[in-house]
Amino acid sequence: MTMALASPSAQAAPPARIDVPARPAPPAPRHVRIHFDIPAQPLQAALDAHGAVTGWSAFYGADSIGHAQSVAVQGWYTPDAALRLLVDAAHLSVQYTAADAFVLEPGAANDATAAAAPLPRDPVYEGLLQSRMREVFCRDARIAPGNYRVAVSFHVDGEGRIERPVLLDPTGDPARDDAILQALREVRTGLAPGRPAQPFVMLIVPKASAAGRDCERL
């Protein structure tokens, strides 16, 4: 379970991310034109197609996508322009968490401020938070990282406690989901993050090795 801290846009403080799955090719730069051939289809399938072309990572809740349909995006576009064409009809905003990762949020308008450059990371705090989370998760065999995928957003308060955890992409097992949320509430770093108002997004992905392998290093 590794962590990468991303940065807020000028418009709002979007999540950071933890552990992005491996991609088959390097991610495409945001402002370089590449060829897209994405037909009109359900938005989730269109986002998958966009990710296959660009190598970008997307975080969004299933409820925010619903039964939305995308328009066709065919021709030469920057990855950013193609993405906004896909999601605008669904009234979703794009909030970048890194140069090659974004969160979709309902309601807000897309504009140029969402493309602000990421702020500097804090690797020391990231490492501390990762370590504390691993300790808590490894105490419960149901949620030890290794054989499931989940995405959760949360904040860290001024005393280093995780608060307001929200499932973005549940595991599919309600009992495990509840255990994950409870475990996050037990995490304590003892220190406030550098930007307390900035939420994080944690993404845990399955690994080829057996579940709990990360915990063997403790």
Rosetta blueprint (number, residue, H / E / L):
1 M L
2 T L
3 M L
4 A E
5 L L
6 A L
7 S L
8 P L
9 S L
10 A L
11 Q L
12 A L
13 A L
14 P L
15 P L
16 A E
17 R E
18 I E
19 D L
20 V L
21 P L
22 A L
23 R L
24 P L
25 A L
26 P L
27 P L
28 A L
29 P L
30 R L
31 H L
32 V L
33 R L
34 I E
35 H E
36 F E
37 D E
38 I E
39 P L
40 A L
41 Q L
42 P E
43 L H
44 Q H
45 A H
46 A H
47 L H
48 D H
49 A H
50 H H
51 G H
52 A H
53 V H
54 T H
55 G L
56 W L
57 S E
58 A E
59 F E
60 Y L
61 G L
62 A H
63 D H
64 S H
65 I H
66 G L
67 H L
68 A L
69 Q E
70 S L
71 V L
72 A L
73 V E
74 Q E
75 G E
76 W E
77 Y E
78 T L
79 P H
80 D H
81 A H
82 A H
83 L H
84 R H
85 L H
86 L H
87 V H
88 D H
89 A L
90 A L
91 H L
92 L E
93 S E
94 V E
95 Q E
96 Y E
97 T E
98 A E
99 A L
100 D L
101 A E
102 F E
103 V E
104 L E
105 E E
106 P E
107 G L
108 A L
109 A L
110 N L
111 D L
112 A H
113 T H
114 A H
115 A H
116 A L
117 A L
118 P L
119 L L
120 P L
121 R L
122 D L
123 P H
124 V H
125 Y H
126 E H
127 G H
128 L H
129 L H
130 Q H
131 S H
132 R H
133 M H
134 R H
135 E H
136 V H
137 F H
138 C L
139 R L
140 D L
141 A L
142 R L
143 I L
144 A L
145 P L
146 G L
147 N L
148 Y L
149 R L
150 V E
151 A E
152 V E
153 S E
154 F E
155 H E
156 V E
157 D L
158 G L
159 E L
160 G L
161 R E
162 I E
163 E E
164 R E
165 P E
166 V E
167 L E
168 L E
169 D E
170 P L
171 T L
172 G L
173 D L
174 P H
175 A H
176 R H
177 D H
178 D H
179 A H
180 I H
181 L H
182 Q H
183 A H
184 L H
185 R H
186 E H
187 V L
188 R E
189 T L
190 G L
191 L L
192 A L
193 P L
194 G L
195 R L
196 P L
197 A L
198 Q L
199 P L
200 F E
201 V E
202 M E
203 L E
204 I E
205 V L
206 P L
207 K L
208 A L
209 S L
210 A L
211 A L
212 G L
213 R H
214 D H
215 C H
216 E H
217 R H
218 L L
